[in-house]
Each structure stands twice: as C-alpha cells, then as structure tokens.
Amino acid sequence: MATKRVALFFGSFNPVHVGHMVIATWAVEYGNVDALWFVPSPQNPLKERSGLLPFHHRIQMLRLAVADDRRFRVSDIESRLSVPSYTAETLAHLHEKYPDTEFALVMGGDNLVTFHKWKNHNYIIDRHRIIVYSRPGQGPTAFDGHANVQFIDAPQMAISSTAIREMVADNRDVRHLMPPAAWSYLDEMNLFRRQ
C-alpha cells in the first residue's frame, strides 16, 4: 500500500477564518500532500490562554468549515493528550496510530522564526517536511535552507482570529471573514459577544 501524505495544520483556530482556509488550500494543492488535517490545540504552550474558546466550540466550527471538502479533515488528537500539548508528542502519537502515513507540518514563516524554541524541534524537522507560508514582515530564519523546509506562495491576508473576536465583541458583521457554516455556528451560539 502506498504511503499517504498528510499535512498537519496546527493552531488555536479561535475562530477559524477564511485566511486559514486559503492557507489550507494552498498547502494541499502545492505542498505535495494527499490531504490536510486541521489540528486544533487545547492550549498553545507559547501563547496566552485568555480569550480562548472552549475546545468543543472551536473544533465544531472547524468541522462545519471543512464538512463539504474531502481534502480536509479535523483531528481532535490533542484533546486526548496532556496539556499543554507539544507538537513532537502529537506527532509521536499520530505515527503510532497511522504507521503508513507520512506527516508534514504547515506553519507560518513567523513560527519558523521561533521554531528553535519548540520542544524537540530537531526531531520534528529532521523527520518531517515543513510546509511554510509567508507572513507579513517575516525575516530570514535559521531553517530557510533546510532540506525538509518547503515554502509555498500562499496569498497573504491581513486577517486574524484576534481581529474577528474584537469585531464580534464590538457587534460588527464578520460573516464574510469566516467559512459560512462556521460563522452561522458562532452567531447562533453567541460566541465572543460582550454580555
């Protein structure tokens, strides 16, 4: 059986937005992979937890966002691992569960700049391809010439989950900044609105 190649797109997805979907599309179309799995993190060890929606809301919005696209899948693996979750540990669990799958990581150039701070970063980069999309203002990194680092020319969008949360809190309309089904869920559940 041929090895399946899967790109893993880690993040808080708090909430998922069209920028995430554009990156995922470019990664699966230009990253030499068969599929892309979104891997929402219960808590990113390098980020503050404040303002983070409960995991079940974030994963439900992701599932709604990708429901009609066979290229994409949502994995809840990090909800079953210790918190905070570290990418190297998640990869070890995925390799155990899917031994015939070759995993690559999708990350922004800003994450590649700080990649040396990740737990077991050498294990990750030596055994996995890293598909990197550029971020505004990104400079060179120590990993730019690494054989396992592949840059994709995904469109840069000045949109963020933080901006969406602030807009919703200010009662602004964000429906066109998110996948429609995810936005409907956010709206129906009254998420991020000031009480």
KALIN-V602006 format. One record per residue. N is the residue number from 0. RES is the residue in one small letter. PSI is psi in whole degrees, -180 to 180 (999 if undefined). Layout:
N_RES_PSI + N_RES_PSI
//
This chain:
0_m_136 + 1_a_146 + 2_t_133 + 3_k_138 + 4_r_119 + 5_v_129 + 6_a_137 + 7_l_124 + 8_f_98 + 9_f_151 + 10_g_173 + 11_s_-34 + 12_f_61 + 13_n_62 + 14_p_174 + 15_v_143 + 16_h_176 + 17_v_-28 + 18_g_-42 + 19_h_-41 + 20_m_-36 + 21_v_-47 + 22_i_-46 + 23_a_-41 + 24_t_-47 + 25_w_-40 + 26_a_-43 + 27_v_-28 + 28_e_-31 + 29_y_-1 + 30_g_9 + 31_n_49 + 32_v_163 + 33_d_-26 + 34_a_167 + 35_l_133 + 36_w_128 + 37_f_132 + 38_v_90 + 39_p_140 + 40_s_130 + 41_p_-39 + 42_q_126 + 43_n_124 + 44_p_-20 + 45_l_8 + 46_k_155 + 47_e_150 + 48_r_-17 + 49_s_138 + 50_g_4 + 51_l_121 + 52_l_152 + 53_p_147 + 54_f_-42 + 55_h_-32 + 56_h_-45 + 57_r_-41 + 58_i_-33 + 59_q_-42 + 60_m_-39 + 61_l_-46 + 62_r_-40 + 63_l_-38 + 64_a_-34 + 65_v_4 + 66_a_-33 + 67_d_18 + 68_d_109 + 69_r_-16 + 70_r_-22 + 71_f_151 + 72_r_157 + 73_v_130 + 74_s_133 + 75_d_19 + 76_i_-37 + 77_e_-16 + 78_s_-16 + 79_r_3 + 80_l_168 + 81_s_150 + 82_v_134 + 83_p_153 + 84_s_138 + 85_y_137 + 86_t_-42 + 87_a_-39 + 88_e_-39 + 89_t_-44 + 90_l_-41 + 91_a_-43 + 92_h_-41 + 93_l_-40 + 94_h_-37 + 95_e_-41 + 96_k_-33 + 97_y_73 + 98_p_-21 + 99_d_15 + 100_t_135 + 101_e_118 + 102_f_139 + 103_a_160 + 104_l_145 + 105_v_127 + 106_m_157 + 107_g_155 + 108_g_-29 + 109_d_-34 + 110_n_-33 + 111_l_-32 + 112_v_-38 + 113_t_12 + 114_f_-31 + 115_h_-15 + 116_k_-11 + 117_w_145 + 118_k_129 + 119_n_40 + 120_h_-32 + 121_n_-41 + 122_y_-44 + 123_i_-53 + 124_i_-27 + 125_d_-23 + 126_r_-2 + 127_h_143 + 128_r_148 + 129_i_119 + 130_i_116 + 131_v_130 + 132_y_143 + 133_s_150 + 134_r_150 + 135_p_135 + 136_g_11 + 137_q_135 + 138_g_-175 + 139_p_157 + 140_t_168 + 141_a_-12 + 142_f_4 + 143_d_-36 + 144_g_4 + 145_h_140 + 146_a_-27 + 147_n_7 + 148_v_123 + 149_q_125 + 150_f_136 + 151_i_146 + 152_d_59 + 153_a_147 + 154_p_140 + 155_q_126 + 156_m_128 + 157_a_66 + 158_i_142 + 159_s_158 + 160_s_-36 + 161_t_-47 + 162_a_-40 + 163_i_-45 + 164_r_-43 + 165_e_-40 + 166_m_-44 + 167_v_-42 + 168_a_-31 + 169_d_12 + 170_n_36 + 171_r_158 + 172_d_116 + 173_v_13 + 174_r_-30 + 175_h_1 + 176_l_-3 + 177_m_157 + 178_p_137 + 179_p_-46 + 180_a_-35 + 181_a_-41 + 182_w_-43 + 183_s_-42 + 184_y_-48 + 185_l_-44 + 186_d_-46 + 187_e_-36 + 188_m_-3 + 189_n_40 + 190_l_145 + 191_f_-3 + 192_r_144 + 193_r_135 + 194_q_999
//
